[in-house]
Amino acid sequence: MAELAAEKSSIQVIGRMSDLLDALAAMPTPASLKALAARAKLHPSTAHRILAALASARLVERHEGGTYALGIRLLELGAVVKANLSIRDVARPFMEKLHGLTGEAINLGLRDGDEIIYIERTSGGRSLVRVVYLVGGRAPLHLTSLGKLFLAADSSEEVADYARRTGLPGKTPHSLTSLAALERELDWIRRHEVAFDNEEAEIGLRCVAAAIRDEEGKVVAGLSVSAPCERHDAQWAPQIRSCAAEISQALGYRPALNRR
């Protein structure tokens, strides 16, 4: 019984440490003990003890005047995590979950120059085989929902440069082959935070995608659902946004911090 009580107490302390670190991360400037205790929903004396331990480990810095901020040790540890982080490994369980909800193929893609490259894919499970969506497959950015996410993150000048370099080749009658049409599409994507491929890469195939961001808010990958037109579901848009947001958070992205 004593061992169980000690274990429970240790788990509670870890949880409270996490709450205080989250509270510090949410503060734009060094925060007082009172403010941190209130945000973490802890008694000030409890918060003080934990903050002292975190400061001793250099996870928290105590400033003059009694305020606290995140410590340099977190930066050091974060650099180690980032160096060993694989987007594919982080995204895979979230992709499997989304696949379970939709029953369709879930694709993960990265930008490589003027192309999107597919680095992971769950099986569609319904005898759907599309060469462009196989792992290792490539496609021009403007022809895919994933690729459009990266173009939407570019400036107008960068998009114009892309159009000049590539000539915006089309593959179907639905492909965006003019800069004006592409710019309209990218503006819509920026406002709605979701991108579509409406038979632009292949007739009969539709996709919806959302961006994955790193801790700096940069678009580093894209997540999409692909399916034949007859199985496409408008409800996938909020689901793909939510899944991409979860992966982004797992990579360290915090929207509130990024907006500062």
GILIN-V390265 format. One record per backbone hydrogen bond with DSSP energy under -0.5 kcal/mol. NH is the residue of the N-H (numbers start at 0). CO is the residue of the C=O. If there is no record, write none. Layout:
# GILIN-V390265
NH:CO
NH:CO
This chain:
# GILIN-V390265
4:0
5:1
6:2
7:3
8:4
9:5
10:6
11:7
12:8
13:9
14:10
15:11
16:12
17:13
18:14
19:15
20:16
21:17
22:18
23:19
24:20
25:21
26:22
26:23
30:67
32:65
35:31
36:32
37:33
38:34
39:35
40:36
40:37
41:36
45:42
46:42
47:43
48:44
49:45
50:46
51:47
52:48
53:49
54:50
55:51
56:52
57:54
58:53
59:53
60:68
62:60
62:66
65:62
67:30
68:60
70:58
72:57
73:70
74:70
75:71
76:72
77:73
78:74
79:75
80:76
81:77
82:78
83:79
83:80
84:81
86:84
89:85
90:86
91:87
92:88
94:90
95:91
96:92
97:93
98:94
99:95
100:96
101:97
102:98
104:225
106:223
107:119
108:221
109:116
111:114
114:111
115:138
116:109
117:136
118:107
118:116
119:107
121:105
128:126
129:127
132:129
133:130
135:117
136:133
138:115
140:113
142:139
143:140
147:143
148:144
148:145
149:145
150:146
151:147
152:148
153:150
158:154
159:155
160:156
161:157
162:158
163:159
164:160
165:161
166:162
170:199
173:198
174:171
176:174
181:177
182:178
183:179
184:180
185:181
186:182
187:183
188:184
189:185
190:186
191:187
192:188
193:188
194:208
196:206
198:196
198:204
204:201
205:226
206:196
207:224
208:194
209:222
211:220
213:217
214:250
216:213
219:211
219:217
220:211
221:108
222:209
223:106
224:207
225:104
226:205
228:203
230:227
231:227
231:228
235:232
236:233
238:234
239:235
240:236
241:237
242:238
243:239
244:240
245:241
246:242
247:243
248:244
249:245
250:246
251:248
252:247
257:253
258:254
259:256
